[in-house]
Amino acid sequence: MTKALCVQSESANPFDASGVRFGVGTWHLTSNTCDAIPVASFTNTMPARAYEIVPGFFIQDDPSAVSTVIGPTPEFFGLISKSWPDFADEINKLNANSSESVSYKVFFLGRHGEGYHNVAEVKYGQKAWDEKWALLDGDGELTWAPDPHLTAIGEDQARTAHAAWERELLQGASIPQKFYCSPLRRALRTLELTFEGTMPAGLKPVILENCREEYGEHTCDKRRTKSEIQADFPGFIFEDGFEEEDLLWTLERESKESACSRAKLVLDRIFENDVEDISVGSTRCYA
């Protein structure tokens, strides 16, 4: 079993449907289930791999924790020990004392800031949004598809997350050694602003097709072409085999089971190929 420690960061907006989230959460992922997380574990046995929560490091691990009370960017991202060096030592000890089939990773998970599609959903309400407006590209006043921009508020939320990272770096936190991101513009821009000026030279986030929220039906969840993404975000690189067109998006909404399966593929990739601590920027915190 390989174990991963996940840190989920939350942002500045208590609004549930949007707002960069940078903090800590935990998930448990097996071949059959998918829940939300921060410290996770991975079983390296074939044919099944299992991921488990490793609780007890962050205040968000408490089942009774209330996110609106904790806030979007709590000090130390909610780390109970309030010591990043001690936290790193604990993770190193976990890996040093584990069998060869068990390993631990730390994930920092970030959610995108407010996009124009979020504004539209609030404007019309979820029911009307799901039944009518999410199927369109805009309403004459707002344009939310395909692949909407962040609003000015969304960009400010990402800058709040950036300030939180600067604060934590001064308190001994380390920048993640590997970055992955959704191909959607709102996630790419959020990650870009969050780590602007703090990402090590030469380190480029990797865009993963499967590191994106549920696709299909809603036009805001259709991505742009690879060429367009590359032109707007030259500081990112693509995973091998990334297609020019969005081959995932269809007129039918993706099922929760399919989204969980894709999330597991992202975790499998990371556990098989990476030894570093991970930051994942996605429109949903499932990788």
C-alpha positions in Angstrom: 0.0 0.0 0.0 1.3 3.4 -0.9 0.1 6.2 1.2 -0.3 9.8 0.2 -0.7 12.8 2.4 -3.0 15.4 0.9 -3.2 19.1 1.7 -6.1 20.9 0.3 -5.8 24.6 0.2 -8.7 27.0 0.2 -9.2 30.6 -0.8 -10.8 33.7 0.0 -14.5 33.3 -0.9 -16.9 31.4 1.4 -19.2 31.2 -1.6 -19.4 27.5 -2.2 -19.6 27.4 -6.0 -16.4 29.3 -6.5 -13.5 30.8 -4.8 -9.9 29.6 -4.7 -9.7 27.0 -1.9 -6.5 26.4 -0.2 -6.3 24.5 3.0 -6.2 20.9 3.9 -8.6 18.1 3.4 -8.5 14.3 3.3 -9.8 11.8 0.9 -10.1 8.1 0.5 -10.0 6.6 -2.9 -10.2 2.9 -3.9 -11.1 1.4 -7.2 -14.8 1.5 -6.2 -15.2 4.7 -4.2 -14.3 8.4 -4.4 -14.5 10.9 -1.5 -12.8 14.3 -0.9 -9.4 14.4 0.9 -5.9 15.6 2.3 -3.8 12.7 3.4 -4.2 9.6 1.3 -2.6 6.2 0.8 -2.1 4.0 -2.2 -1.9 0.2 -2.4 0.5 -0.9 -5.0 -0.9 -4.4 -5.4 -2.2 -5.6 -8.7 -4.8 -5.6 -10.1 -6.4 -3.2 -7.5 -4.9 -0.1 -6.0 -6.5 1.5 -2.9 -6.0 4.9 -1.5 -6.7 5.8 2.2 -7.0 8.8 4.4 -4.1 9.5 6.8 -5.9 11.8 9.3 -4.7 13.7 12.3 -2.5 16.3 10.7 -4.9 19.1 9.9 -7.9 20.6 11.6 -10.0 20.0 8.5 -9.6 16.2 9.2 -12.2 16.5 12.0 -15.6 15.3 10.7 -17.2 18.0 12.8 -15.1 20.8 11.3 -17.1 23.7 9.8 -15.4 25.2 6.7 -17.0 28.6 7.2 -15.5 28.7 10.7 -12.1 27.6 9.6 -12.0 30.1 6.8 -10.5 29.9 3.3 -6.9 30.4 4.2 -6.3 29.4 7.8 -2.9 30.0 9.4 -0.6 27.0 8.5 -3.4 25.9 6.2 -4.9 24.3 9.3 -1.8 22.3 10.3 -2.4 21.2 13.9 1.3 21.2 14.9 1.8 24.7 13.5 5.3 23.6 12.4 6.0 22.9 8.7 9.5 21.4 9.6 8.0 19.1 12.1 5.3 18.1 9.6 8.0 17.3 7.0 9.8 15.2 9.6 6.7 13.2 10.3 6.1 12.4 6.7 9.7 11.4 6.2 9.4 9.1 9.2 6.2 7.6 7.9 8.0 6.7 4.6 11.2 5.6 6.3 9.3 3.2 8.6 6.9 1.8 5.9 7.3 -1.4 3.9 8.4 -1.2 0.2 4.7 -1.4 -0.8 3.7 1.6 1.2 4.5 5.3 0.5 3.2 8.7 1.6 2.7 11.9 -0.4 1.6 15.4 0.4 -0.9 16.9 -1.9 -1.8 20.6 -2.0 -5.2 20.9 -3.7 -6.5 24.2 -5.1 -9.9 25.1 -6.5 -10.3 27.8 -9.1 -11.5 31.4 -8.4 -14.8 32.7 -9.4 -15.6 32.4 -13.1 -18.3 34.0 -15.2 -20.2 30.7 -15.2 -20.4 30.9 -11.4 -21.8 34.5 -11.7 -24.4 33.2 -14.2 -25.4 30.3 -12.0 -26.0 32.7 -9.1 -27.9 35.1 -11.4 -30.4 32.4 -12.6 -30.4 29.9 -9.7 -29.2 26.3 -9.9 -32.4 24.8 -11.3 -32.7 27.3 -14.2 -28.9 27.1 -14.7 -28.9 23.3 -15.0 -32.0 23.1 -17.2 -31.4 26.0 -19.6 -28.6 28.4 -19.2 -25.7 26.0 -18.7 -26.5 24.6 -22.1 -25.9 28.0 -23.7 -22.7 30.1 -24.2 -24.1 33.3 -22.7 -27.2 35.5 -22.2 -26.2 38.7 -24.1 -24.8 40.2 -20.9 -22.4 37.5 -19.7 -20.4 35.0 -21.7 -19.5 31.9 -19.9 -18.6 29.4 -22.6 -16.6 27.7 -23.8 -14.0 27.7 -21.1 -14.8 30.9 -19.3 -12.4 33.5 -17.8 -12.0 34.3 -14.1 -13.9 37.4 -13.1 -12.0 40.2 -11.4 -13.2 38.8 -8.1 -11.8 35.3 -9.1 -8.4 36.8 -9.9 -8.4 38.6 -6.5 -9.2 35.3 -4.8 -6.2 33.7 -6.5 -4.0 36.6 -5.3 -5.3 35.9 -1.8 -4.2 32.3 -2.1 -0.8 33.7 -3.3 -0.5 35.9 -0.2 -1.4 32.8 2.0 1.4 30.9 0.4 3.9 33.7 0.9 2.9 33.8 4.6 3.4 30.0 4.9 6.7 30.1 3.2 7.9 32.6 5.8 6.8 30.1 8.4 8.8 27.2 7.0 6.5 25.7 4.4 8.1 24.4 1.2 6.8 25.0 -2.3 5.5 21.7 -3.8 8.0 19.9 -6.0 5.6 19.0 -8.8 2.5 20.8 -10.2 -0.5 19.4 -12.1 -3.4 21.3 -13.5 -6.7 21.0 -15.3 -6.7 22.2 -18.9 -9.6 24.6 -18.2 -8.6 28.3 -18.3 -10.1 29.1 -14.9 -7.8 26.5 -13.2 -4.8 27.5 -15.2 -5.1 31.2 -14.4 -5.7 30.5 -10.7 -2.6 28.4 -10.5 -0.6 30.9 -12.4 -1.6 33.8 -10.0 -1.4 31.6 -6.9 2.3 30.7 -7.4 3.4 33.8 -9.4 7.0 34.6 -8.4 7.3 31.7 -6.0 7.5 28.7 -8.3 11.2 27.5 -8.7 12.9 28.5 -12.0 12.5 25.8 -14.6 9.6 24.1 -12.9 6.5 24.0 -15.2 3.1 22.7 -14.2 1.9 19.8 -16.2 -1.6 19.9 -17.8 -3.5 16.7 -17.4 -6.7 16.0 -19.4 -8.2 13.9 -16.6 -7.4 16.6 -13.9 -10.7 18.4 -14.7 -14.2 18.5 -13.3 -17.2 16.7 -14.6 -17.5 17.4 -18.4 -20.4 17.3 -20.9 -23.7 19.1 -21.4 -22.6 22.3 -19.6 -20.8 24.4 -22.2 -18.6 26.1 -19.6 -16.9 22.7 -19.0 -15.7 22.3 -22.6 -12.0 23.2 -23.0 -10.3 25.1 -25.8 -7.9 23.5 -28.2 -4.4 22.6 -27.2 -2.9 25.3 -29.4 -5.1 28.0 -27.8 -4.1 26.9 -24.3 -0.5 26.8 -25.2 -0.6 30.3 -26.6 -2.2 31.7 -23.5 -0.2 29.7 -20.9 3.3 29.2 -22.2 4.6 28.5 -18.7 2.8 25.2 -18.6 3.5 21.9 -20.4 1.2 19.1 -21.5 1.2 15.5 -20.6 2.2 13.1 -23.4 -0.6 12.4 -25.8 -2.7 15.5 -25.0 -5.1 15.9 -27.9 -5.6 19.1 -29.9 -9.4 19.0 -29.5 -11.5 18.2 -26.5 -12.4 14.6 -27.0 -14.0 14.2 -23.6 -16.8 16.7 -23.8 -20.2 15.5 -25.1 -23.8 16.6 -25.0 -24.4 14.2 -22.2 -23.3 15.0 -18.6 -20.5 12.8 -17.2 -21.5 10.5 -14.4 -20.1 10.7 -10.9 -18.7 7.2 -11.4 -16.8 8.3 -14.5 -15.4 11.3 -12.8 -14.2 9.1 -9.9 -12.5 6.7 -12.3 -10.7 9.6 -14.0 -9.6 10.9 -10.5 -8.1 7.5 -9.8 -6.2 7.6 -13.0 -4.6 10.8 -12.0 -3.7 9.4 -8.6 -2.3 6.2 -10.2 -0.1 8.3 -12.5 1.2 10.4 -9.6 2.0 7.4 -7.4 3.6 5.5 -10.1 5.8 8.3 -11.5 6.5 10.9 -8.8 8.5 10.9 -5.6 7.8 14.6 -4.9 5.2 16.5 -2.9 2.4 17.5 -5.2 0.3 20.5 -6.0 -2.8 20.0 -8.0 -4.8 22.9 -9.5 -8.2 21.7 -10.7 -11.7 22.9 -10.9 -12.5 20.1 -8.5 -10.2 18.8 -5.8 -10.1 15.2 -6.8 -6.5 14.6 -7.7 
